[in-house]
Amino acid sequence: MGGFQGKNTDSVLQQIRAMLADGLVTQTEPFPESAVEFAKILDQLRELDEDDLKGRLVIGGFTDKPYGPDEMRCQECIYFLVHREWCDLPELALPVEPDWWCRLWKI
Amino acid sequence: MANLLWLQGGACSGNTMSFLNAEEPSACDLVTDFGINILWHPSLGMELGDNLKGLLQSCISGATPLDIFVFEGSVVNAPDGTGEWNRFAGRPMKDWVRELSDVAQFVVALGDCATYGGIPAMAPNPSASKGMQFLKREHGGFLGTDFAAKSGLPVINIPGCPCHPDWVTQILVAVASGRAGDLTLDEFQRPKTFFSSFTQTGCTRNMHFAYKVSATEFGQRKGCLFYDLGCRGPMTHSPCNRILWNRQSSKTRAGMPCLGCTEPEFPFFDLEPGTLFKTQTVMGVPKDLPTGVDKTGYVKLTGAAKAASPQWAEEDMFVV
């Protein structure tokens, strides 16, 4: 299992909060409209170093608020584990908050 | 005594392997307990060459009554409609299929290739394969829309890749014991007794489906395989989680997504390479939703289910 599984979750969460609050520019577009495009983003994520937190946020297109007219957010995403507040997509494997969003969002 | 003849066209013998592994009833039970006389079968038949030809001709002439004609594999029509790419006993297999179907009381198509064309009929379909009475969803196939066996029933389709052993033997017993009238077929000529419920019916992951917790890697015992790994269980008609395989398990119970092999579109060849085990989405929403569910309802249900999801749904409850 890659990502930040088993690491200090609180510390990682603080780092993510800080980066997003500081205006980190992430690739929110293009949203992957098909499984092929989705798979290409996963391929990019797999090439990152295991500890490259910033790279994950940038390629994943993270925002610290709901996104788009439909107010998409982690809370409704199928990768979000509600009680752990964790993104269970293996290529991300990060602590996340329910009102965040990324372009790997799936319902 | 019911005479049964079994031939193979564009086939891998998977359905034969399945048949020989049947348990309730077994292939031997068909002979000893249910009065089925297996005239010939590719793996069991003793006749070869002219003796086999003679047997087939005897069925066609009516000298040997043919009660049940079972066909496994696609009907190969290439090249140019001749069927010469699949010759058997001195002539194109398709010619045997036509003439034997015309004299049989019942015609049973086994497996996805015989029912709908299956893998051989994938585009661009170089072998010009067809199913017995369907080509994918299109009614007609090799024998045509109007075909009916002497009993009056159309081809009885038992799809699957392969079909479950018990589906085969139970249907054969029903036919051989004079209970074919009890069979009702669905729009794709599948016996409703097996193909009315969904693969998801009885799946051990249903609680994860309900709470929208996804499996994200093969072999995980928590999570539903529909959301991310391309499982077609909610849209596929089969009893795979009611009549278990080897009396033990099923694909989804073992952590493998259902591939939808009892549906006419199988193997869903319009999927892009590398995406077979990824749920197809359009803007993040599954392209194929569970049967009968619309997008608005699905989105609303997801929100409610996630909000209600209990902690145990996120854990592997099967760890001992």
Interface residues (C-beta under 8 A of the other chain):
Chain A: F31 E33 S34 A35 V36 F38 A39 M72 Q75 E76 I78 Y79 F80 L81 V82 H83 R84 D88 L89 P90 W105 K106 I107
Chain B: K212 V213 S214 T216 E217 Y227 D228 L271 E272 G274 T275 K278 T279 Q280 T281 V282 M283 G284 V285 P286 Y298 V299 T302 G303 K306 A307 S309 Q311 E314
